Amino acid sequence: MPLNWKLGGVLLGLVFFMAVLLVKPIGVSTQFVILDGIVADAVNPSLVTATDQGYTSTNAYLAKSDGKYAKAVSNPLNYSFVFVVAMMLGGFLSAMFRGGIEASDRSIPALWRANFGDCAKKRYAAAFLGGFIVLYGARLAGGCTSGHMMSGMMQTAVSGYIFAAGAFVAAIPVSLIMFKKEA
Amino acid sequence: MTSIFLALVIGAAFGAVLDRVGASNPTIINRMLNLTNINLAKSILLAIGTGSILMFGGQMLGLVDVGHMSVKTAYVGVFIGGLLLGAGWAVSGYCPGTGVVAAASGRKDALFFIAGGLLGAAAYMMTYPAWKASGLLDKIAGGKVTLGTVPGSGYEGLSLLPGDIVGIVMGLAFIAIAFALPERLIGQTVQAQPAE
């Protein structure tokens, strides 16, 4: 089903190159914070405020680095946020073009089903819990698989290697323990 | 508005490629992470190598603006955060980018991943002052550093070696590893659940 690994790898590499050639390295996980900020600021408009220099926030994380995140929350139509929205569009079109995700895989991926059965609630709970840990970790690390691992190692950033080491040191044992049956 | 146009084009291309390499399919992610089929890892290594060689080669030829590089700070929390992300990546089969693409491609479980992710990011926003105070966010190894010293980048190098040449050599190494690795790293004896 997926592309041959060589063609896929070259295409993926070209996208990362195109990004750094035309704009800046790819990153995703910050936008979860920005979306949280947008929602929270809609509920409580005093969260993010304009200052003489730019933007700031009552939340220390949004206010850090001279209000960089606060500014993005106030202006969602910025490169990085639109980039993630466009990823969804590209992913949607690509999946439709190849006939969509098989119905049996839409709630429970095949390998999960082989190991944990047909209970969709169990799968949803795991995806939710996993999502919580992934984004908490990504924000602590300052980036995710895209920003740290791929963009980082591509630039020979020391932080990228540190991140990749941490990610695989945890991911491989967890996966080996959880997914013993094959599908 | 140019930047919004570029965001649309590059973002859509990235989303489409993630879908096509299988990175947004949790089954393919966990076949990679449990080492039964690491073709996706080979693609990722090849991608990093390809990107590295094009970027540093382009810099040396003056075709790529060195100022577009963006190197993140190294600190102990990068490793701890990496561990957390890795564990959650294996449990859910998604990382931030692929979760978003998976949801858009019609995977319902990915919507739960995103919901959990938004809550996890919010939890970090709340607990950030404690991490900051702990010193685990303080830079190590010089902070924003690359392996060699990349001319004109403004980033320091871990070594004084020319960073662009180091980047090309590392890129070639990533590609060599991608080709050298077999498709499968562990044995076939996994039909039945092993006794605990």
Interface residues (C-beta under 8 A of the other chain):
Chain A: M1 P2 L3 W5 K6 G8 G9 V10 L11 L12 G13 L14 V15 F16 F17 M18 A19 V20 L21 L22 V23 K24 P25 I26 V28 S29 Q31 F32 V33 L35 D36 G37 A40 N59 A60 Y61 L62 K64 L77 N78 Y79 S80 V82 F83 V84 V85 A86 M87 M88 L89 G90 G91 F92 L93 S94 A95 R98 G100 I101 D105 R106 S107 I108 P109 A110 L111 W112 A120 R123 Y124 A125 A126 A127 F128 L129 G130 G131 F132 I133 V134 L135 Y136 G137 A138 R139 L140 A141 G142 G143 C144 T145 S146 G147 H148 M149 M150 S151 G152 M153 M154 Q155 T156 A157 V158 S159 G160 I162 F163 A164 A165 G166 A167 F168 V169 A170 A171 I172 V174 S175 L176 M178 F179 K180 K181 E182 A183
Chain B: S3 I4 L6 A7 L8 V9 I10 G11 A12 A13 F14 G15 A16 V17 L18 D19 R20 V21 G22 S24 N25 P26 T27 I28 N30 R31 L33 N34 L35 T36 N39 L40 K42 S43 I44 L45 L46 A47 I48 G49 T50 G51 S52 L54 M55 G58 V64 D65 H68 M69 S70 V71 K72 T73 A74 Y75 G77 V78 F79 I80 G81 G82 L83 L84 L85 G86 A87 G88 W89 A90 V91 S92 G93 Y94 C95 P96 G97 T98 G99 V100 V101 A102 A103 A104 S105 G106 R107 K108 D109 A110 F112 F113 I114 A115 G116 G117 L118 L119 G120 A121 A122 A123 Y124 M125 Y128 P129 W131 K132 A141 G142 K144 V145 T146 L147 G148 V150 L158 G163 V166 G167 M170 G171 F174 A178 V190 Q191 A192 Q193 P194
